[in-house]
Amino acid sequence: MEKEKEALVEEIRRLKKERDAAIMAHYYTEGEIQDLADVVGDSLALARKATTLPNKFIVLCGVHFMGETAKILCPDKTVLVPDMEAGCSLADSCPADEFEAFVKAHPGHTVVSYVNTSAAVKALTDVVVTSSNAKEIVDALPKDEKIIFGPDRNLGNYINSQTGRDMLLWDGACHVHEQFSLKAIIDLKKQHPGAKLLVHPECKKAVTLLADKVGSTAALLDYARESDAKEFIVATESGILHKMRQLCPGKSFIPAPPEEAGCACNNCSYMKLNTLEKLRDCLRDLSPAIEVDPEIAAKAIRPIDRMLEMSK
């Protein structure tokens, strides 16, 4: 089996070179995908880097909205994804037609949308944010500005608490970050009293209040590298542990438990649809390719560009 995997990895590397393709991977994909990628990062890093790649093809190993964002930013490139079914529960919680009705029902608001949304929702948005830059961008808006924030209620509540705002929140959430058990985390902290708790802001408020650090995947990774602590409890999708262990040898990383004992709820099933076999097939067949309606793309590029400008 190991020889088969080695042959598969070599085939991917050969195809990548032959196709003039760059592989981009989110921190939540499997470690073997990350190890093959030219770029590994969070949503903000992937969006920024996509515009600088010289390659003809971009293979986005992540979820569908990330491929859409790359295509919107790089309309002249072919953006491929290993599995078109790799969606996002948070993006799915915000259908564009329902969000449009919500926005129209609350006129006079600036619309701030998390990057974890479809291109159609971004087209309804004034500025896009990521977990890395949401506070920075909301802070930059006038203090008296009325804001709609969607789709993640947990991130929105966290940004409200950090900025003193009272943003109107869309009622969406990520199925992974909603599942972490407060009780199990408290028990883990008792077992590991010296461990630092790292929490993504998509988690519930009760979990973020316990955290030593709340931040995006990239921010949590930076904290782990810079901290003198030797143990960390990590409350975000477990794929990030691969990069943490690579960059922090000698430190221990413990995945925070989900509420349902024995389930793999701290894994994003959509991210795990990216496999070596599908990556190979994608490079070989140059398919499936992301397409975005030109009219929607023209509207969606504006709030994405505004985000990149405001978070330089």
C-alpha distance (Angstrom), angle and dihedral (degrees) to the residues before:
residue distance angle dihedral
M1 . . .
E2 3.81 . .
K3 3.82 90.9 .
E4 3.80 89.9 50.2
K5 3.79 90.2 52.8
E6 3.80 92.1 47.9
A7 3.80 89.8 51.4
L8 3.80 90.4 49.4
V9 3.80 92.1 50.9
E10 3.81 91.0 49.4
E11 3.80 90.5 49.6
I12 3.82 90.4 52.0
R13 3.79 91.1 50.4
R14 3.81 91.2 48.9
L15 3.80 93.4 47.9
K16 3.80 91.8 46.6
K17 3.78 90.4 56.0
E18 3.81 94.6 43.1
R19 3.80 92.8 49.1
D20 3.81 95.4 44.1
A21 3.80 87.6 -124.6
A22 3.78 132.4 157.4
I23 3.79 119.7 -149.7
M24 3.80 116.9 -143.6
A25 3.80 120.5 -171.9
H26 3.78 135.0 -174.3
Y27 3.79 119.9 -131.5
Y28 3.82 89.5 -111.7
T29 3.80 95.5 64.0
E30 3.81 121.1 96.4
G31 3.80 116.0 -74.2
E32 3.80 92.8 -115.9
I33 3.83 89.0 58.7
Q34 3.80 92.3 47.9
D35 3.80 91.1 50.3
L36 3.81 90.7 57.8
A37 3.80 95.9 45.7
D38 3.78 126.2 105.7
V39 3.80 89.4 -150.7
V40 3.81 127.5 28.5
G41 3.77 119.4 -178.5
D42 3.77 152.0 111.9
S43 3.80 123.2 -74.1
L44 3.81 94.8 -83.2
A45 3.80 94.2 48.7
L46 3.80 92.3 47.6
A47 3.82 92.0 49.5
R48 3.80 92.3 49.5
K49 3.80 95.1 45.2
A50 3.81 95.1 46.5
T51 3.81 90.6 69.0
T52 3.81 92.8 54.9
L53 3.80 100.9 48.4
P54 3.82 114.6 111.0
N55 3.80 94.7 -157.8
K56 3.80 124.1 114.2
F57 3.81 92.6 -135.8
I58 3.79 130.4 41.4
V59 3.80 118.9 -163.3
L60 3.80 108.7 -159.7
C61 3.79 111.8 -158.5
G62 3.77 102.7 -166.9
V63 3.78 130.3 65.2
H64 3.79 133.8 -39.5
F65 3.81 99.5 -94.2
M66 3.82 89.9 55.2
G67 3.80 90.1 55.7
E68 3.81 89.6 48.6
T69 3.80 91.5 50.8
A70 3.81 91.4 50.6
K71 3.82 91.0 48.8
I72 3.82 92.4 48.8
L73 3.81 90.2 51.0
C74 3.83 93.8 42.3
P75 3.82 106.3 34.3
D76 3.81 92.8 162.4
K77 3.80 93.5 56.6
T78 3.78 128.4 77.2
V79 3.80 108.2 -118.0
L80 3.80 113.9 -158.9
V81 3.79 130.3 -170.6
P82 3.81 125.3 -163.2
D83 3.82 92.8 -133.6
M84 3.80 125.3 18.3
E85 3.81 88.8 -158.9
A86 3.81 91.7 66.4
G87 3.77 95.8 109.5
C88 3.80 132.9 154.8
S89 3.79 128.3 -111.8
L90 3.80 90.6 -147.6
A91 3.81 93.5 52.1
D92 3.81 89.3 45.2
S93 3.82 89.7 54.7
C94 3.81 89.1 65.9
P95 3.84 112.0 56.6
A96 3.80 110.2 -167.7
D97 3.81 95.8 -126.9
E98 3.81 92.8 51.5
F99 3.80 92.2 45.1
E100 3.80 90.7 49.7
A101 3.81 90.1 53.5
F102 3.83 89.5 48.6
V103 3.82 91.3 51.9
K104 3.82 92.4 47.7
A105 3.80 90.1 49.6
H106 3.83 89.4 57.7
P107 3.82 106.4 45.3
G108 3.79 120.9 -175.9
H109 3.81 94.9 41.6
T110 3.79 127.5 122.6
V111 3.79 107.6 -128.2
V112 3.80 115.4 -133.0
S113 3.80 113.9 -176.3
Y114 3.77 128.9 -171.1
V115 3.79 113.6 -122.5
N116 3.84 88.1 -116.2
T117 3.80 90.9 87.9
S118 3.78 138.2 95.5
A119 3.79 121.7 -92.4
A120 3.81 87.9 -109.2
V121 3.82 91.0 59.2
K122 3.80 91.3 46.0
A123 3.82 87.2 54.3
L124 3.84 87.5 61.7
T125 3.80 91.8 50.2
D126 3.81 135.4 96.4
V127 3.79 96.6 -157.0
V128 3.80 132.8 3.5
V129 3.81 121.2 -141.9
T130 3.79 137.5 -171.0
S131 3.79 127.8 -152.2
S132 3.82 86.2 -100.3
N133 3.79 96.3 59.1
A134 3.83 107.5 18.6
K135 3.82 95.2 104.4
E136 3.81 92.1 44.7
I137 3.80 93.0 51.4
V138 3.82 96.1 43.1
D139 3.81 89.4 48.5
A140 3.82 88.9 53.2
L141 3.83 92.5 58.0
P142 3.84 118.1 89.0
K143 3.79 112.2 -82.6
D144 3.81 93.1 -123.3
E145 3.80 94.4 48.3
K146 3.79 115.3 121.7
I147 3.81 109.6 -131.7
I148 3.78 136.3 -164.6
F149 3.81 111.3 -156.7
G150 3.77 122.6 -166.0
P151 2.88 155.0 -132.5
D152 3.83 107.5 -18.1
R153 3.81 113.1 64.8
N154 3.80 92.8 -171.5
L155 3.80 94.4 53.7
G156 3.81 89.2 42.7
N157 3.80 91.8 52.1
Y158 3.79 90.4 47.8
I159 3.82 92.4 50.7
N160 3.81 89.7 47.6
S161 3.81 89.3 53.6
Q162 3.82 92.1 48.7
T163 3.80 97.6 44.9
G164 3.79 103.7 32.3
R165 3.79 89.7 -121.0
D166 3.78 127.8 140.3
M167 3.79 99.4 -145.8
L168 3.79 118.1 178.8
L169 3.80 104.9 -115.7
W170 3.78 131.8 -146.1
D171 3.81 109.4 -135.6
G172 3.82 101.8 -118.2
A173 3.80 134.2 123.0
C174 3.81 144.8 179.3
H175 3.79 112.8 -104.7
V176 3.82 91.8 -141.2
H177 3.81 99.1 49.2
E178 3.80 92.5 43.0
Q179 3.80 91.3 59.1
F180 3.80 103.1 64.0
S181 3.79 112.6 118.9
L182 3.80 115.6 -127.8
K183 3.81 91.7 -161.0
A184 3.81 93.2 49.6
I185 3.82 91.0 48.8
I186 3.82 90.8 50.7
D187 3.81 89.0 50.2
L188 3.81 90.5 49.7
K189 3.79 91.1 50.7
K190 3.82 89.1 53.8
Q191 3.81 89.9 51.6
H192 3.83 91.6 46.2
P193 3.83 104.9 32.4
G194 3.79 93.4 171.4
A195 3.81 95.2 51.0
K196 3.80 120.9 112.3
L197 3.80 116.2 -134.5
L198 3.81 113.7 -132.4
V199 3.81 114.4 -164.5
H200 3.80 133.9 -176.0
P201 3.83 113.3 -135.7
E202 3.82 90.7 -123.2
C203 3.81 86.3 74.7
K204 3.80 122.9 97.5
K205 3.81 118.4 -83.0
A206 3.81 93.7 -110.2
V207 3.82 89.9 59.9
T208 3.83 95.3 44.9
L209 3.81 90.4 51.6
L210 3.82 89.4 61.3
A211 3.80 93.9 49.3
D212 3.78 128.1 114.6
K213 3.79 86.8 -159.6
V214 3.80 130.6 17.3
G215 3.78 115.0 -169.0
S216 3.77 151.7 110.5
T217 3.78 120.3 -63.4
A218 3.81 89.7 -94.9
A219 3.82 91.9 48.9
L220 3.81 92.3 49.0
L221 3.80 89.9 49.5
D222 3.82 91.1 50.8
Y223 3.81 91.1 48.7
A224 3.79 91.8 51.6
R225 3.81 91.4 50.5
E226 3.80 94.1 48.8
S227 3.82 99.0 40.1
D228 3.78 122.2 98.1
A229 3.82 89.1 -143.8
K230 3.79 118.2 111.1
E231 3.82 99.0 -156.8
F232 3.79 130.8 51.0
I233 3.79 134.2 -177.6
V234 3.81 107.8 -149.2
A235 3.79 121.4 -152.7
T236 3.77 102.8 -171.1
E237 3.81 135.4 75.7
S238 3.79 107.7 -43.8
G239 3.82 95.3 -125.9
I240 3.82 89.4 83.1
L241 3.81 89.6 67.1
H242 3.82 89.6 74.1
K243 3.80 93.0 62.9
M244 3.81 92.6 38.5
R245 3.80 91.2 55.4
Q246 3.80 91.5 45.7
L247 3.80 94.4 50.9
C248 3.80 97.7 36.3
P249 3.82 107.9 48.0
G250 3.77 112.4 -176.8
K251 3.80 93.3 29.4
S252 3.80 125.3 104.2
F253 3.81 124.4 -133.9
I254 3.80 121.1 -164.3
P255 3.83 119.5 -167.1
A256 3.80 112.2 -128.7
P257 3.82 110.6 -114.9
P258 3.81 123.1 -113.8
E259 3.80 121.9 -124.7
E260 3.80 92.2 -107.0
A261 3.78 107.3 69.0
G262 3.79 115.4 -131.4
C263 3.79 96.9 15.8
A264 3.80 125.9 115.8
C265 3.81 91.7 -128.5
N266 3.81 92.5 135.5
N267 3.81 87.3 65.7
C268 3.80 120.1 81.5
S269 3.80 104.1 -129.9
Y270 3.81 89.6 -158.6
M271 3.81 93.7 55.8
K272 3.79 89.4 48.8
L273 3.83 90.0 59.6
N274 3.80 85.4 79.7
T275 3.80 104.4 91.8
L276 3.79 135.2 165.9
E277 3.82 90.8 -110.8
K278 3.81 92.6 52.6
L279 3.79 91.2 45.1
R280 3.82 89.7 53.2
D281 3.80 92.0 47.5
C282 3.79 91.1 47.6
L283 3.80 92.3 54.1
R284 3.79 92.7 42.8
D285 3.81 96.3 48.5
L286 3.83 98.5 28.8
S287 3.77 86.3 -132.2
P288 2.99 151.4 156.4
A289 3.79 95.6 38.3
I290 3.80 125.6 -171.1
E291 3.79 116.1 -119.5
V292 3.80 124.7 -172.7
D293 3.79 123.2 -167.4
P294 3.86 105.2 -105.5
E295 3.82 92.9 -131.5
I296 3.81 91.9 51.9
A297 3.81 91.5 43.3
A298 3.82 91.2 52.7
K299 3.81 90.0 54.8
A300 3.81 95.6 40.0
I301 3.81 95.4 51.7
R302 3.80 92.3 64.8
P303 3.84 98.2 64.0
I304 3.81 90.5 40.7
D305 3.81 91.7 52.1
R306 3.79 89.4 46.4
M307 3.80 89.4 53.7
L308 3.81 92.5 50.6
E309 3.80 90.7 47.8
M310 3.82 94.3 47.9
S311 3.81 94.5 46.8
K312 3.80 101.4 47.7
